[in-house]
Amino acid sequence: MSTVGQIVKGNNASLIIREKKGVGLELGDLVAIEDGARRYIYMVSALEYGSLVGEDRLFTSSGSMLEGTNPNIEIPDKDLRLFRKVYINPLIEVRVVGGSPKAVSPRSIPSFLSKVRSIDRDDFSFLERPKNEIFLGKLRSGTKTLDFDYYLNGEEALSHHTLISAQTGRGKSNMVKVMLWEAMRHNKFGILVMDVHNEYFGVGGAKGLRNHPDAAKSLVYYSKNQPIGQKKLIINLKSLKPWDLTDVLELTEAQVGTLQHFYREYKRDWVRELMTDRPERDGELQVKGIQLISVQTLRRKIGNLFKVKLGNTGVPPVCEDEIFNIETMGESTINDIADRMEEGKIVLIDGSSISDETGLIITGAVTKEVFHRYEGYKDQGVLRDRPQIGIVLEEAPRVLGEAYGDNIFGKIAREGRKYKIGLIAVTQIVSVIPPEILANIGTKIIMGNEMAQERRRLIESASQDLSAYEQIIAGLDKGESIVSSIFSKFPVPIYTPLFEDLVQEETPQRKADQVFF
Amino acid sequence: MEDYLDRITNAVKENLKFPERTAAHGFNVSLNSESIREINYDESMDPEGVEVGAISAIDGGSTPILKTPSQELVLNRVYCNKFDRMGKLEFAERWMFISRTKVVAEGSKVFFETDVFSEENACPFGTLRVDSEDDNFKIGRTRGDLERAKSMARRFCEWNFVSEALKSGADFIVMDGSLQTAFTSESELANTVYGEASARGVVVAGLSKSSTIYTEEGYPLAGFLDQLARRRGLTKWMVDVGRSEEWAHRAKVFFVRLHEGADRAFRLDVHDEAQESSVVRLINSLQSNSKYFAFPGYPYALIDAHTYAKVSQEEAMHIRDLILDRLSLEDATRLEQVERALTGHDVLDELR
């Protein structure tokens, strides 16, 4: 642990240190300050040149060096007049209470002119291993990874929702895979994933969740082309309700009314009847205020969503895609998925051959089923014994935006915690998620994002003061993130390893140090 | 108005007319353009550093702690280092002490007495006493004053401090300022120091940031020499000005321009027993040590010494507070009242 600088200025919000020559601190680096029985951990938030030489003289000297008019001059290595000012922001204060370290939010500042040193893994010895831990990555100081594993408490992270935010290519999918892999160890988290790129299971020789040692008991995979031992994905349209569609699609009032009418009239056969052209029924519909144009529009939309070919009085409608069925197959799939989740399993649905909207409709339908069941468990007083549920929502703003405020996902965002159901919302656009929903998300995993508007929204909604982090967030590299959580006393910088590397090195005895909040 | 300014301008110009040949006033060497010698130590031709030696630079700093018309307390620090060319070596010594200079009236005579107080027994010597009418102390026909007397302590300490600098094993000890001695017994102290240094083969020198030496005609010597060098197209040069016939001073005086990018030459005093070869080696060493980007031509060892010797206002005020805390309220009030006799100008300045 080497000295990297000394405090020369500052206040409770930030300190300025003079950097020791040659140290080369970087944005995001963590540093520690010992002050008697207290230890402070700070993070580098800004870098600036310092000089005790007059500006005119500096310009003259640099000019003579630059232009070669006076090459025979030197800047000594240990010159005291030129230095770097490093701004550091407080992360955590560690006090020794009753012989053991206790971390508190910073409430004091170190003694003036205290020496500042580099961080060490032992500086985090105050952290303990959480229950139901989910490994997220290793603690990170700037671009340097510390040999210290960081865990979330899985139950807390899921019940209070988790947001994974990053620009494309910064490691969102990798983060989700790592989290799911870790969740599979416990067999007590029922998590639903609509895998639109079919990248999580591990197909075609790629490593995936199927490689998990506990995959047999913790993972269920639904796919049109299911491997041996996995489930065939067939969704019977009878198991969908009109509101499964209205939660996800933008429909006019007349179209919503039309859907409701068909559901009232035909119950579980509402899709089949809507998709059957019966001219003899048109008059009756019009009498009941149903516009034929609405019917036709809905037929086109539903036809596209579920690949349903329109039928008529003599020929029933048929699903052209084997994933959907309008007869008898797949009637129990939604329930089956809900059952598996209740068993604490990770359920992957291969959504690669269906549209995003269709995937969200299915996700919504399953979520509603689980929510309905859990409402019952709560009423019966047995909810505590049920597994924690998580719903992974890729491109979350599509269903969490203002326009869908009342759908099942918005409802879970607001009330899910009471029912042990949480969201893992994955997105690169946070700004369209209503502040009320963002405020309800307890853990935010903030990855690299170059869009200033998105960064600001994340900073505003974070559990800690991240006002000094804007440039740092912009510069986060692939796999690097800052975890801001209501369960953490400070924003935690981590590096998440590549999922493939994690699978490669996976052994039951991985016992690195642990961290939780 | 214009006539008035013209006359002033002409008067200024009169002082800038340099002769072709002259000597420094009171010095024994005649100076003309041939007196200027080019110096051109090239470090790349001397990678082993055979033609240079290590330099130990000494500088002192002081800041008043409290000041009345009849006594002054000053916080002093002297510091020395060691350099090999531009590289600072692992050696540094410092003394820190408080000097108290007071007026002592004995009948019609006025003396100044200085005592030194130090936690570390730094700069150990007894009471320094100087007669205000001592010829070496007087300025013209006017008796010396407290302001002049208070610098005695630091100057004496700097001389004493040469013994510390000798521990560095440096080949040259370069003091900040000239080697001129101003006080009674300072010459004796300087001689002791020279003897000690010579015994170890070390040359003592002093480099002055400013010089008031003028030519026999009353023109500024530094400007005269600079003009001669320019005429010859020299960018790095030295000139031997000789010895003063008036000063109690055991040094030869040179002017040196140590870097091609320097904007001035400096006065360099070298102990007069130094061999010519030692002087050349000293000037080589100073050239190789005068490449600091922000002040080319001035030895970096002296810049470093200045940095560490400097006494900040805050340091002095801290000591002042400690002293005031130990005074009774009555004494502290009285002290502040007495100090006001010297601070009227400060009040005026604050009025802007």
Interface residues (C-beta under 8 A of the other chain):
Chain A: V53 R57 L58 S61 S64 M65 T69 N70 N72 I73 E74 I75 P76 K78 D79 L80 R81
Chain B: M86 G87 K88 H259 E260 G261 K291 Y292 F293 A294 F295 P296 Y300 T307
